[in-house]
Amino acid sequence: MDKEHLYAYFKNMMLVLLPPKCYDEFFVNFNFLDVPCLKAAVSKGLGLAIVAGSLMVKLPQIIKILQNKSAAGLSFLSVILDLYAVTTGVAYSYAKGFTFSAWGDALFLLIQTTLIAAMVLHFNYSSNLAAVFVGVFSIILYALLGGLTPLDILWSLQAVSVPIMFAGKMVQAWTNYSNGSTGQLSAMTCVMLLFGSTARIFTSIQETGDPVIIVTYALATLGNAVLVGQFIYYGYSGQQDSVKGKKAKKNAAKKAQ
């Protein structure tokens, strides 16, 4: 490969991460301290990393359900509200023409959340209900992404999704509280969602500037933090109960002697 082809290849790779003006600023003017371009580069790189990581975010949750053949402790209402939020986010971002690195993770989360919703219905209710759900949702998704829904309606759906998404997190948190445990909820999935939504606040500010998207991820971060906090609390409580149980057994054994 000669130098011209190598240079062209390098430039094309860099333009995936940088706007043309920032490429010139970095590699033509050699101004590597340009703050706006540094922010743009970090945001784009972080966005692409989040998109790549989103392929695995809910996989631990899916595997946990399949291994245990149970969706106990998972609130279907919470899953549906979460699905509504990511679906409207994908539809709105796609219609607005935002760069894929700004919303691609929501697309992969949409696919995984749909699968989780179907599994919750399958294990907690019936296979037929799960099949009907997938069919109906596919029709809705086509209407949203196929250009059949006006942009102003998509904006309204996205705006409404902000409180709905947060309510979904709180429904799951209440379910955990009521059960006194996190059930089949995956700790790894919740932690990854927390890190992803936190990073998305920054990338949304940089790449979209859309206040609805920014507030959505801010509330998602708060909701995910609550769920992660519950894992820490119930995990600690479980350890304390285990220690107390062992002490009680030892005391009972001493009294028996």
Beta strands, then each sheet from edge to edge (+ up, - down):
end
